[in-house]
Structures are given as structure tokens and as C-alpha cells.
Amino acid sequence: GRPVDPSSTVLRRNAQGMGAACGRTLPFVHGRCCCCPYGEPCFRVVSWNVLSPRQQNWPARRPELLARLAEVEADIVALQEALPRSSSDSLHSGMARLGYSAHHCDPDVDGIEPPVLYVRRSAFRVTWEDAHQRTVAACLEPVAFRGPPVHILNVHLMAAPGEGVARVYQVRKALRRVAAQATSGQGTLCPDVPLLLVGDFNELAGEGLLHPLLTRGAPPSGGDVPGGKAEWASCRFTDVHLAALGSFAPTTWPCPKPHARIDYIFSTESLFCTGVPTPLAPEEADYPSDHLLIGADFRLALGDSESEAASSGEEG
């Protein structure tokens, strides 16, 4: 559909009574989308680079980050740069009080803070995880509804402008591990399962190889790519903000006046985007990060047999 101007006052209204469709935003400030009641195969995911705890007064930013994460009421929270060297300074205790479990690798004393996945325990049970210094992946079994497992990969890729090929290698390596788990080692690089790829990619959509490889399964110039073109051919991820908002997809960095879109939420065809919540205003003087928080609401695209099973389970 026609992209919607995010400055429109329509997008600032309460979500009450608003139909959710990809292309219409739902304000974070009003919490969960009312069109996905408990028991429906739908959920919310957010991604946010919260800025290293080593910068800009973490003790003051930490409660503000927790307050905003509580407000958005996501089922899956994918954070980057969120893990201090000391776990006592992390967001873990606050997120645990909000009902989340934490999944990540141990921080490297000399390296960048690894990404973290927080999963709402009342929504999903984590049955597998794969945590590294730049990526963390998990297989999530639904608890709040009946449906197949949802896989998620949270990344924080290398930032140097000339490292585009290295970023492709990073994503390929992580996707291979997810695909091996999702298909018992028999699948393609991008298996036909509910899969989310989110995080800070440190690359504009038109800047390098990664975005066209993920969304079209081919490099923009037709040249060589890590792993070979055949390996990427199965990839048909949807860039949910681009699909929903077109040229109005929000820029995400650097806040308070972001001009570059380098943070993304990608989904496979098994996940239907039902809404793109409006980002919280980055122009606030006390915004607690240099990246914009982004999010999306999804419904699992169940097959006929799965839908019947879900319906019979609800009736029983």
C-alpha cells in the first residue's frame, strides 16, 4: 500500500479500535496492540542499540532504558551494547522483574559488549540458544499460543565503512548455525521457518551487499559473494519497516537527530507483519541512547492444519 507519513497525527492516536496492517503504525506509548488478544499467534519484537554502558552516564541511563522497555511491552527484546562487564550493572534484574529471561554470551573484557536477547517467559520458552560476541540466536517455543517455534537472530555487525564483506560473513556464519538447528542440518541458509533477523547492521540498505542478499537473494551487481550466490538464493527476508513505510521508514542513528537507517527488523514469509509501532521520539533531550528503538508486531502465518489444531486447542 501507499506509504504513510509518520508525522501524520493519525499515527499518534490511541491504538484502540485501529485495525493492524503492515503499513499502519501503532504507537508504542499505548503498549500492546489490542487486535492481538491472548491466545492468538501474534507477538511483538523490539530491537535497540542502547549505547555502551561505558558511555554517557550508564547509572542515569539504565533506569530510563528500563522504563521505556517496560512501556513497549514486547515479547522479545533484542538489545545491542547492553551488557556491562559487571552483571550487577546490567539490565538483567530489572528485566527479570518485568518477566523476561536473559540470553547472551559472557562479555569479553577487551571487546564490544555482546548483544542480549530478553524473552518474556509468559510468551515463549527458550529451547535452544547460540551466543557469540557479535550475535545471539534462540529458538522460541510459544507458550501464550499454539504454533511452530520462532527463531530469532540478534546481531551487532562490524561498524567500519569498508567492512561490508566482513558483515556478510558475520551474518552468513550466524544464519548457518540457525539453519542447522531449525532443519536438523538439512536446510538452506535461509530456511522456510518463522525467523527474525534483527539488530544493528551498521550498513545502509543501499550501501553494500547485505541488504540485497537478504531481501532478494542476490548481490546488486551480480558479483561474487561469501559462500557463493547459490547459497544466498533462498533468502527472501522482508525488511518490515521498508515494506510498511517505504521512504518514510525511520532513520535510526545517531539520535537525537538520526539521519541514517542502520537498524533493521527482517522476517521470513512465515511471519506476517501486523503493525509497525511508532518509535518513541528521538528528539528528546534525555533520550537514553544514540540509536532509535524500533519494533514490529507479527502474526504467525499458520498452515491449515496448524490453524485447525490451534482452534481445537482453544475450544478444548
For each residue, the residues with C-beta under 8 A, 3 or more apart:
1: 21 23
2: 23 246
3: 23 244 245 246 247 248
4: 8 10 11 23 24 25 245 248
5: 8 248
6: 11 25 245 248 250 278
7: 11
8: 4 5 11 12
9: 12 13
10: 4 13
11: 4 6 7 8 24 25 27 278
12: 8 9 27 278
13: 9 10 18 27
14: 18 27 30
15: 18 20 26 27 30 33 34 35
16: 30 34
17: 34
18: 13 14 15 24 26 35
19: 24 35
20: 15 24 26 33 35 36 274 275 297
21: 1 24 274 275
22: 240 243 244 272 273 274 275 276
23: 1 2 3 4 243 244 245 276
24: 4 11 18 19 20 21 244 275 276
25: 4 6 11 244 245 275 276 277 278
26: 15 18 20 30 33 275 276 277 278 297
27: 11 12 13 14 15 30 277 278
28: 31 71 72 277 278 279 280 293 295
29: 71 278 280
30: 14 15 16 26 27
31: 28 71 72 73
32: 36 44 73
33: 15 20 26 36 42 44 274 275 277 297
34: 15 16 17 37
35: 15 18 19 20 274 275
36: 20 32 33 40 42 43 274 297 299
37: 34 40
38: 144 145
39: 144 145 314
40: 36 37 145 299
41: 142 145 146 147 299 300 302 310
42: 33 36 145 274 297 298 299 300
43: 36 75 76 123 124 144 150 297 298
44: 32 33 72 73 74 75 76 277 295 296 297 298
45: 74 75 76 77 78 152 196 198 265 295 296 298
46: 69 72 74 76 77 78 293 294 295
47: 78 79 80 154 198 199 200 263 264 265 293 294 295
48: 69 77 78 79 80 263 289 291 292 293 294
49: 79 80 81 156 199 200 253 263 289 290 291
50: 61 65 79 80 81 82 288 289 291
51: 55 56 61 81 288 289 290 291
52: 55 81 112 113
53: 58 62 81 82 83 84 89 90 113
54: 58 84
55: 51 52 58
56: 51 61
57: 60 61
58: 53 54 55 61 62 84 89
59: 62 89
60: 57 63 64
61: 50 51 56 57 58 64 65 288 289
62: 53 58 59 65 66 89 91 94
63: 60 66 67 94
64: 60 61 67 68 286 288
65: 50 61 62 68 69 91 288 289
66: 62 63 69 70 91 94 95 98
67: 63 64 70 71
68: 64 65 71 72 280 288 293
69: 46 48 65 66 72 74 77 91 95 98 118
70: 66 67 73 98
71: 28 29 31 67 68 280
72: 28 31 44 46 68 69 277 293 295
73: 31 32 44 70
74: 44 45 46 69 77 120 295
75: 43 44 45 119 120 123 124 144
76: 43 44 45 46 117 118 119 120 123 124 140 152 196
77: 45 46 48 69 74 95 100 117 118 119
78: 45 46 47 48 115 116 117 118 152 154 198 199
79: 47 48 49 50 82 91 115 116 117 118 154
80: 47 48 49 50 113 115 116 154 155 156 199 200 291
81: 49 50 51 52 53 112 113 115 156 200
82: 50 53 79 90 91 113 115 116
83: 53 90 104 107 113 114 116
84: 53 54 58 87 89 90 107 113
85: 89 107 109
86: 89 90
87: 84 90 92
88:
89: 53 58 59 62 84 85 86
90: 53 82 83 84 86 87 93 102
91: 62 65 66 69 79 82 94 95 116 118
92: 87 95 96 102
93: 90 96 97
94: 62 63 66 91 97 98
95: 66 69 77 91 92 98 100 102 118
96: 92 93 99 100 101 102
97: 93 94
98: 66 69 70 94 95
99: 96 120 121 122
100: 77 95 96 118 119 120 121
101: 96 118 119 121 126
102: 90 92 95 96 116 117 118
103: 116 117 118 119 126 129 131 136 138
104: 83 114 115 116 117 131 136
105: 114 131 132 133 136
106: 114
107: 83 84 85 111 113 114
108: 111 112 114 133
109: 85
110:
111: 107 108 114 133
112: 52 81 108 133 134 156
113: 52 53 80 81 82 83 84 107
114: 83 104 105 106 107 108 111 131 132 133 134 136 156
115: 78 79 80 81 82 104 134 135 136 154 155 156 199
116: 78 79 80 82 83 91 102 103 104 136 154
117: 76 77 78 79 102 103 104 129 136 138 152 154
118: 69 76 77 78 79 91 95 100 101 102 103
119: 75 76 77 100 101 103 123 124 126 138 140
120: 74 75 76 99 100 123 124
121: 99 100 101 124 125 143
122: 99 143 144
123: 43 75 76 119 120 142 143 144
124: 43 75 76 119 120 121 140 141 142 143 144 150
125: 121 140 141 143
126: 101 103 119 129 138 139 140 141
127: 139 140 141 149
128: 138 139 181
129: 103 117 126 136 137 138 139
130: 135 136 137 138 174 177 178 181
131: 103 104 105 114 135 136 137
132: 105 114 135 136 174
133: 105 108 111 112 114
134: 112 114 115 155 156 157 158 170
135: 115 130 131 132 153 154 155 156 170 174
136: 103 104 105 114 115 116 117 129 130 131 132 153 154
137: 129 130 131 151 152 153 154 174 177 178 181
138: 103 117 119 126 128 129 130 151 152
139: 126 127 128 129 149 150 151 181 182
140: 76 119 124 125 126 127 149 150 151 152
141: 124 125 126 127 149
142: 41 123 124 145 146 147 148 149 150
143: 121 122 123 124 125
144: 38 39 43 75 122 123 124
145: 38 39 40 41 42 142 300 310
146: 41 142 306 309 310 313 314
147: 41 142 150 194 300 302 306 310
148: 142 193 194 270 300 302 306
149: 127 139 140 141 142 182 193 194
150: 43 124 139 140 142 147 194 195 196 271 300
151: 137 138 139 140 178 181 182 193 194 195 196
152: 45 76 78 117 137 138 140 195 196 197 198
153: 135 136 137 174 175 178 195 196 197 198 199
154: 47 78 79 80 115 116 117 135 136 137 198 199
155: 80 115 134 135 170 171 174 197 198 199 200 201
156: 49 80 81 112 114 115 134 135 199 200 202
157: 134 167 170 171 199 200 201 202 203
158: 134 163 166 167 170 202
159: 163 202
160: 163
161:
162:
163: 158 159 160 166 167
164: 167 168 203 207 208 209 210
165: 168 169 209 226
166: 158 163 169 170
167: 157 158 163 164 170 171 201 202 203 208 210
168: 164 165 171 172 208 209 210 213 225 226
169: 165 166 172 173 226
170: 134 135 155 157 158 166 167 173 174
171: 155 157 167 168 174 175 197 210 214
172: 168 169 175 176 189 226 227 231
173: 169 170 176 177
174: 130 132 135 137 153 155 170 171 177 178
175: 153 171 172 178 179 189 190 197
176: 172 173 179 180 189
177: 130 137 173 174 180 181
178: 130 137 151 153 174 175 181 182 191 195
179: 175 176 182 183 187 188 189 190 191
180: 176 177 183 184 185 187
181: 128 130 137 139 151 177 178 184
182: 139 149 151 178 179 187 191 193 195
183: 179 180 186 187 191 193
184: 180 181
185: 180
186: 183
187: 179 180 182 183 191
188: 179 191 231 234
189: 172 175 176 179 227 231 232 234 235
190: 175 179 195 214 217 232 234 235 236 237 268
191: 178 179 182 183 187 188 195 234
192: 268 269 270
193: 148 149 151 182 183 268 270
194: 147 148 149 150 151 268 270 271 300
195: 150 151 152 153 178 182 190 191 267 268 270 271
196: 45 76 150 151 152 153 265 266 267 268 271 298
197: 152 153 155 171 175 214 237 264 265 266 267
198: 45 47 78 152 153 154 155 264 265 266
199: 47 49 78 80 115 153 154 155 156 157 263 264
200: 47 49 80 81 155 156 157 262 263 291
201: 155 157 167 210 262 263 264
202: 156 157 158 159 167 262
203: 157 164 167 207 208 210 211 262
204: 207 208 211 260 261 262
205: 211 239 242 261
206: 211
207: 164 203 204 211
208: 164 167 168 203 204 211
209: 164 165 168 212 213 219 220 225
210: 164 167 168 171 201 203 213 214
211: 203 204 205 206 207 208 214 215 239 264
212: 209 215 216 218 219 220
213: 168 209 210 216 217 218 219 225 232 235
214: 171 190 197 210 211 235 237 239 266
215: 211 212 235 236 237 238 239 266
216: 212 213 235 236
217: 190 213 232 233 234 235 236
218: 212 213 222 229 232 233
219: 209 212 213 222 223 224 225 229 232
220: 209 212
221:
222: 218 219
223: 219
224: 219 228 229
225: 168 209 213 219 228 229 232
226: 165 168 169 172
227: 172 189 231 232
228: 224 225 231 232
229: 218 219 224 225 232 233
230: 233
231: 172 188 189 227 228
232: 189 190 213 217 218 219 225 227 228 229 235
233: 217 218 229 230
234: 188 189 190 191 217
235: 189 190 213 214 215 216 217 232
236: 190 215 216 217 268 269
237: 190 197 214 215 266 267 268
238: 215 243 266 267 268 269 273
239: 205 211 214 215 242 243 249 264 265 266
240: 22 243 244 265 266 267 273 276 296
241: 244 245 249 250 261 264 265 276 294 296
242: 205 239 245 246 249
243: 22 23 238 239 240 273
244: 3 22 23 24 25 240 241 249 273 276
245: 3 4 6 23 25 241 242 248 249 250 276
246: 2 3 242 249
247: 3
248: 3 4 5 6 245
249: 239 241 242 244 245 246 261
250: 6 241 245 258 261 279 292 294
251: 258 259 260 261 292
252: 258 260 261 262 263 291 292 294
253: 49 258 259 260 261 262 263 290 291 292
254: 257 258 259 260 290 291
255: 258 282 287 289 290 291 292
256: 282 283 284 285 287
257: 254 282 283
258: 250 251 252 253 254 255 261 282 291 292
259: 251 253 254
260: 204 251 252 253 254
261: 204 205 241 249 250 251 252 253 258 264
262: 200 201 202 203 204 252 253
263: 47 48 49 199 200 201 252 253 291 292 294
264: 47 197 198 199 201 211 239 241 261 294
265: 45 47 196 197 198 239 240 241 294 295 296
266: 196 197 198 214 215 237 238 239 240
267: 195 196 197 237 238 240 271 273 296 298
268: 190 192 193 194 195 196 236 237 238 271
269: 192 236 238 301
270: 148 192 193 194 195 300 301
271: 150 194 195 196 267 268 298 299 300 301
272: 22 298 299 300 301
273: 22 238 240 243 244 267 276 296 297 298
274: 20 21 22 33 35 36 42 297 298 299
275: 20 21 22 24 25 26 33 35 296 297
276: 22 23 24 25 26 240 241 244 245 273 295 296 297
277: 25 26 27 28 33 44 72 295 296 297
278: 6 11 12 25 26 27 28 29
279: 28 250 282 292 293 294 295
280: 28 29 68 71 284 287 292 293
281: 284 287
282: 255 256 257 258 279 287 292
283: 256 257 287
284: 256 280 281 287
285: 256
286: 64
287: 255 256 280 281 282 283 284
288: 50 51 61 64 65 68
289: 48 49 50 51 61 65 255 292 293
290: 49 51 253 254 255
291: 48 49 50 51 80 200 252 253 254 255 258 263
292: 48 250 251 252 253 255 258 263 279 280 282 289
293: 28 46 47 48 68 72 279 280 289
294: 46 47 48 241 250 252 263 264 265 279
295: 28 44 45 46 47 72 74 265 276 277 279
296: 44 45 240 241 265 267 273 275 276 277
297: 20 26 33 36 42 43 44 273 274 275 276 277
298: 42 43 44 45 196 267 271 272 273 274
299: 36 40 41 42 271 272 274
300: 41 42 145 147 148 150 194 270 271 272
301: 269 270 271 272
302: 41 147 148 306 307 310
303: 306 307
304: 307 308
305: 308 309
306: 146 147 148 302 303 309 310
307: 302 303 304 310 311
308: 304 305 311 312
309: 146 305 306 312 313
310: 41 145 146 147 302 306 307 313 314
311: 307 308 314 315
312: 308 309 315 316
313: 146 309 310 316
314: 39 146 310 311
315: 311 312
316: 312 313
